[in-house]
Amino acid sequence: MVTSGISAHAQARMQQRGVNEMVLDRLFEYGKVAHDHHDGEVIFFNILTKSECIAYNAIIDCTPMKPMASITIRNLDEQTKERLRVRAARRKRSMEEEARNILRTALARDSATPGNLAEAIRRRFEPLGGVVIPLPAREPIREPPRLGK
């Protein structure tokens, strides 16, 4: 992807939003340029540039390859949100990126479940000590019944 002249923030947003190289090419070709008053430029599609893009049949190429899934978390208490904000700031990430990393880590750890349930139970209770269950002595095998005699 052409990233020269694009800020790190813009690159991160492009990656988060699934903006592919074709969209970027069309943006540079047909987009409108505005100055942001901080010695930077903002390039965007307005109604006129979008119609030009459609007129040249370029909008067909502007669809992202694979849209990213998204979720909304409702009823999140303020204390949890604040802790997420502080944690994200310490790691120099957005709150969204920090939440994604927390989910990835938790789910990766969760997938490492033991394959043998009996072995997992034995390991869990091993520190408590074993229980000896006396097994009854086996008797010799009986003769099978003879049918028809």
Buried (B, 14 or more C-beta within 10 A) or exposed (E): EEEEEBEEEBEEEBEBEEBBEBBBBBBEEBBBEEEEEEEEEEBEBEEEBBEBBEEEEBBEEBEEEEEEEEEEEEEEEEEEEEEBEEBBEEEEBBBEBBBEBEEEEEEEEEEEEEEEEEEEEEEEEEEEEEEEEEEEEEEEEEEEEEEEE
